[in-house]
Amino acid sequence: MIDIYCIDSSVWIKIKDEYPIDIFPSLWSNIIDLINKNRVITPKEVINEIFDEEILIWIKDYEDLFVIDLNAKQIEKVKDVVRNFPDIVDYEKERPDADPFIIGLVLARKEEESTSLITINNVYIVVTDESPTKRGYRKKIPYVCSQYGIECINLFQFFRREGWTF
């Protein structure tokens, strides 16, 4: 089985801020390796959420390899996520909220592979730095992922799962 990671904007920003490329070059090399192996994906909406120019320039170099444009199946899944969990969207944000698109991408990919004539053994995992919601607060990615049976991990769990040490 191959792990495919769908990475949230919170993770891209944290990696850039807390693990700069000049201090942690092996981390960035590992991420590039996963991107080249088609093991990292992210919906274009995540990129639209990122304000940091430095990480956007880095992403632009690899965008064709891992940034996924919306298709009809993903739109269907995003609508399902928002219908079932309307408070996953933060309507006060100035830019579109990518959270339902992350989950929609994973759901679409899983469904596409389950109906494929070729046996595909990919495991789709969402990587986010969001915490599950507390009672009375807006539902977050980890909570919604759990409701759909999608594994959701944080950045350190991602590093451990890949066996990376720095």
Helices and strands as residue ranges (DSSP letters): E 2-7, H 9-18, H 25-36, E 40-43, H 44-49, H 53-66, E 67-68, H 72-84, G 86-88, H 99-114, E 122-127, H 141-148, E 151-153, H 155-162
